[in-house]
Amino acid sequence: MNVLVTYWSQTGNTRKIAEAIFRSLVCDKTLKPFSEVETLDEFDLIFIGFPIMQFGPPPAARKFISRAEDKNVALFITHATVSNSSDPIQQAMLAKELDKCKAICFHTKLLGMYNCQGELSEKISDELNNSGIPMLMAFAAMRPSTLGHPNPEEIKLAAGFATTIMKGF
Ligand SMILES: Cc1cc2nc3c(=O)[nH]c(=O)nc-3n(C[C@H](O)[C@H](O)[C@H](O)COP(=O)(O)O)c2cc1C
């Protein structure tokens, strides 16, 4: 069994989850950002991670996943939206964003998805605030609720997710 853990991460949140998944694996394994992955041919299973951006998967994720035709794939995703929010609007927004991530895997064998919150960095928050775009400015306002994520519990859950995927494989 040869497993690739690959990710795209601007501010390090998704990379932390990638590293936790990688550490949990007991098999032949490789950890690389998307940009360093030359071929997928040798891998039996690929964990693919990215942040949600502008309400869906970023172009880098779409591009990478387009290469994974018929591959066994498991996704890990970070986002600013509170997971398990009691606010139905936030819940619906996150569900829609995750559905879009799932949809881009239509040509793969998608085995599962993990998601958790990721801290919105101060720099990014300032950029979103200065964008003048109301929806992006609304994200900037979410920063306080994102601080410290992914937290140790979310990192542990990500490792557990990978273990479950491996058991079922
Ligand atoms: C330009 C931009 C757009 C974003 N859009 C969303 C979004 O639509 N929904 C969301 O929940 N989070 C959004 N985020 C927050 C990121 O998904 C979150 O901070 C993520 O953990 C960043 O991951 P990274 O550190 O691996 O880059 C956005 C972040 C940026 C920079």
Ligand as a Chemical Component Dictionary entry (heavy atoms), coordinates in Angstrom:
data_LIG
# 
_chem_comp.id                   LIG 
_chem_comp.type                 NON-POLYMER 
_chem_comp.pdbx_formal_charge   0 
_chem_comp.three_letter_code    LIG 
# 
loop_
_chem_comp_atom.comp_id 
_chem_comp_atom.atom_id 
_chem_comp_atom.alt_atom_id 
_chem_comp_atom.type_symbol 
_chem_comp_atom.charge 
_chem_comp_atom.model_Cartn_x 
_chem_comp_atom.model_Cartn_y 
_chem_comp_atom.model_Cartn_z 
_chem_comp_atom.pdbx_ordinal 
LIG C1  C1  C 0 -9.300  34.791 -0.245 1  
LIG C2  C2  C 0 -9.872  33.876 0.810  2  
LIG C3  C3  C 0 -11.173 33.433 0.698  3  
LIG C4  C4  C 0 -11.721 32.601 1.667  4  
LIG N1  N1  N 0 -12.991 32.183 1.514  5  
LIG C5  C5  C 0 -13.534 31.362 2.454  6  
LIG C6  C6  C 0 -14.863 30.875 2.283  7  
LIG O1  O1  O 0 -15.538 31.156 1.303  8  
LIG N2  N2  N 0 -15.381 30.079 3.250  9  
LIG C7  C7  C 0 -14.667 29.750 4.376  10 
LIG O2  O2  O 0 -15.209 29.053 5.241  11 
LIG N3  N3  N 0 -13.395 30.169 4.538  12 
LIG C8  C8  C 0 -12.815 30.960 3.606  13 
LIG N4  N4  N 0 -11.521 31.376 3.756  14 
LIG C9  C9  C 0 -10.759 30.947 4.959  15 
LIG C10 C10 C 0 -9.795  29.788 4.700  16 
LIG O3  O3  O 0 -10.466 28.700 4.094  17 
LIG C11 C11 C 0 -9.184  29.284 6.033  18 
LIG O4  O4  O 0 -8.549  30.312 6.726  19 
LIG C12 C12 C 0 -8.211  28.139 5.762  20 
LIG O5  O5  O 0 -7.955  27.439 6.970  21 
LIG C13 C13 C 0 -6.870  28.599 5.190  22 
LIG O6  O6  O 0 -6.089  27.462 4.983  23 
LIG P1  P1  P 0 -4.511  27.497 4.763  24 
LIG O7  O7  O 0 -3.883  28.074 6.016  25 
LIG O8  O8  O 0 -4.132  26.083 4.574  26 
LIG O9  O9  O 0 -4.241  28.344 3.576  27 
LIG C14 C14 C 0 -10.946 32.199 2.798  28 
LIG C15 C15 C 0 -9.614  32.626 2.888  29 
LIG C16 C16 C 0 -9.083  33.451 1.913  30 
LIG C17 C17 C 0 -7.664  33.881 2.042  31 
# 
loop_
_chem_comp_bond.comp_id 
_chem_comp_bond.atom_id_1 
_chem_comp_bond.atom_id_2 
_chem_comp_bond.value_order 
_chem_comp_bond.pdbx_ordinal 
LIG C1  C2  SING 1  
LIG C2  C3  SING 2  
LIG C2  C16 DOUB 3  
LIG C3  C4  DOUB 4  
LIG C4  N1  SING 5  
LIG C4  C14 SING 6  
LIG N1  C5  DOUB 7  
LIG C5  C6  SING 8  
LIG C5  C8  SING 9  
LIG C6  O1  DOUB 10 
LIG C6  N2  SING 11 
LIG N2  C7  SING 12 
LIG C7  O2  DOUB 13 
LIG C7  N3  SING 14 
LIG N3  C8  DOUB 15 
LIG C8  N4  SING 16 
LIG N4  C9  SING 17 
LIG N4  C14 SING 18 
LIG C9  C10 SING 19 
LIG C10 O3  SING 20 
LIG C10 C11 SING 21 
LIG C11 O4  SING 22 
LIG C11 C12 SING 23 
LIG C12 O5  SING 24 
LIG C12 C13 SING 25 
LIG C13 O6  SING 26 
LIG O6  P1  SING 27 
LIG P1  O7  DOUB 28 
LIG P1  O8  SING 29 
LIG P1  O9  SING 30 
LIG C14 C15 DOUB 31 
LIG C15 C16 SING 32 
LIG C16 C17 SING 33 
# 
